[in-house]
Amino acid sequence: MTTTARDRMLLAKDAARTIGLLTDADKRDALRAIADAIEAAATDVVAANRQDLERGRAAGLSEGLQDRLRLDEPRVAALADAVRDVAELPDPVGRILDERTLPNGVALQKVSVPFGVVGSIYEARPNVTVDIAALALRSGNTVVLRGGTAAELTNAALVEAMRGALAQRGLDPEAIQTVDEFGREGARELMSARGIVDVLVPRGSAQLIETVVTQSSVPVIETGAGVVHIVLDATAPLAWARDIVVNAKVQRPSVCNAVETVLVHRDAADRLVSPVVAALQAQGVTVHGDAIVSRLADGVVPATDDDWATEYMSLDLAMRVVDDLDDALDHIRRYSTHHTESIITEDAANAERFLAEVDSAVVMANASTRFTDGGEFGFGAEVGISTQKLHARGPMGLAELTSTKWLARGAGQVRA
């Protein structure tokens, strides 16, 4: 009987040998079965989630994390739909990325292959349990999950449903593992499983991500916190500015692509600040503004230096008036977490300059930052949003869960 987190990771590594050889059709069928199983288990999943939420509220879990944790029947159905979307995506394994023939006749091909075992450490996000498992299996990988205490019962119900679906299809259920029951020790084991786990993806708070990046001996794909900016340029149309800022803040304030800071060009401040603030306040948003914002709009909370570096994950937003685009770019360079930034403008030159100069994973012009999402980008779901520059950057889908290898086919050649 498996008794340790390491035992479970070894089971995932063993299962990777067969999962990595599955055909495109096999993987599609497996994910369709998982989607059906999640829907069939919806009542149990929601009941487990209700218990997690009750424990979370009693423990003082923030409203933002409670929103990320919460699963109701429609959200469970959306999880199943996301799995079906992933099932229909093209197989990322076996793609020929490069090929050539050497002068001696040896034929070379560079092809995409699964990593093997993908680990993930995250918190209060049961959707990640399903998203990463689905993406890992579709790309021929197995998965080891550490979803945190806050969502332990919900994650257990989801994992049980997914493992059961694999078993019913005649596939190795050990391809999906969780080390939640081992608590922090499970997370430490996962971070030290170099040679067993091939890559580790943390998702959660800046503190969690920093811990994994600095303490893990397993290679890490770093996802980042979202201190996200929107710049309202001098020519920003009021309707665009109001609608985009409200959407980016209000639609789901607890997620990493929600806007946290709005920078308003001085030449547009008299025209934009008051109506944008009023629209935000009408949706329950508390605006933390600098002196000019406080003068131009009622009900503004004076901003402190800490506000510019804060990922609120709540109905709070910081707003500052900047002298010009240069001032806005300087502010972003200082405070951005390199996740997503957007500019609202009718000046094509300023839009292109912003797109070129801002050093973030996703940079937008005249669009809501809420579009930074694997589902919106057409990936079906996402592993996370990488803010690093090696291997993967931005929303990560199937291709980012593959590596490469070279295949050489000869006919007796030897090197001279």
Secondary structure, DSSP 4 states (H G I P E B T S, - for coil): ---SHHHHHHHHHHHHHHHTT--HHHHHHHHHHHHHHHHHTHHHHHHHHHHHHHHHHHTT--HHHHHHH---HHHHHHHHHHHHHHHTSPP-TT-EEEEEE-TTS-EEEEEEEE-SEEEEEESS-HHHHHHHHHHHHHTT-EEEEE--GGGHHHHHHHHHHHHHHHHHTTS-GGGEEE-GGGHHHHHHHHHT-BTTB-EEEEES-HHHHHHHHHH-SS-B--B----EEEEE-TT--HHHHHHHHHHHHHS-TTSTTSEEEEEEEHHHHHHHHHHHHHHHHHTTPEEEE-HHHHHHSTTPEEP-GGGGG----SSEEEEEEESSHHHHHHHHHHH--SSEEEEE-S-HHHHHHHHHH--SSEEEESS-GGG-STTTTTSSS-SEEE-SSSS--EEE-SGGGEEEEEEEE-SS----
